[in-house]
Amino acid sequence: MADARAAGTIYDIGYQHYAGVRRGRSYAFRTLVEFSFRAAFGSGRGQRAQAVPFLVCILVILPAVVQVGVASMMGSGDVINYAQHLEFCAFFLALFSAAQAPELIVADRQSGTISLYLSRSLRPTDYALAKLVALVGALFVLTAGPQLFMFVGKVLASETPWRAFVNEWRKLGPILGGTLLAACYMASVGLALAALTTRRAYASALVIAFFVLLPALSGIAGEIARGDARRYTVLVNPFLLMTGFANWLFDIQARRGSLVVRAGLPPALYLYVVAATSVVAIAMLLFRFRKAEE
């Protein structure tokens, strides 16, 4: 026993102050955005977490590939329809938001890692904005990527690519600006609703309920309402709202007989409602996290 004690060694490792570079609040914000952007696509997690992002990527890219393929075979880009693609993708963007918004913020609250994020330079509102920027970025990739692919395909499918580019380049503004606003709408609504609970299942249910129940309520209200009030019920339906917004964005007429046509609302009104809803949802998200700061 005496020999064992003699052989023992005490290591005085102690605690030392951090002597590295302190990068500050902006670096922490950028790092969190980058990490959350990758997390939105399931990076660093199991195959189960990557299933929904992978499926949505395939479903939003496939119609663009089909349109470009048909345009190439016909030798004309007239079959490529940006507005129709954005309208078609609205449901899948809502699905992505419902699945990934809870993963970005609710998972941190469940595991307690949010307290580690906020223990240093990041503030609660910084955390919320970083998650918002990351989800908007992910949805922007899903919306703008196929649209830009169709733009390039439409130009190259023409017999005179340069002339087609000269006629088509003005669409780049609506493509980038419109898809960014659509991504902001879906992301802000998803995160604002997900922030209301600390359970991922409940958060997903809230987001899904928004995109499922509102169309049903819009239809019921349309049957009950009379006069001009009936026309405005289409604004309650998120998918009809995106349809009207896409039609305004690319300055095309909606399909004859559709609810958007029958409503006969000013086309710019869809833009105002999408923007206002995004602003309200972002305010709700920031208010929710600002309460944690008090």
Buried (B, 14 or more C-beta within 10 A) or exposed (E): EEEEEEEEEEEEEEEEEEEEEEEEEEEBBEEBBBBBBBBBBBEEEEEEBBEBBEBBBEBBBEBBBEBBEBBBEEEBBEBBBBBBBBBBBBBBBBBBBBBBBBBBBBBBBEEEEBEEBBEEBBBBBBBBBBBBBBBBBBBBBBBBBBBBBBBEBBBBBBEEBEEBBEBBEEBEEBBBEBBBBBBBBBBBBBBBBBBEBEEBEBBBBBBBEBBBEBBEEBBEBBEEEEEEEBBBBBBBBBBBBBBBBBBBBBEBEBEEEBBBBBBEBEBEBBBEBBBEBBEEBBEBBBEBBEEBEE
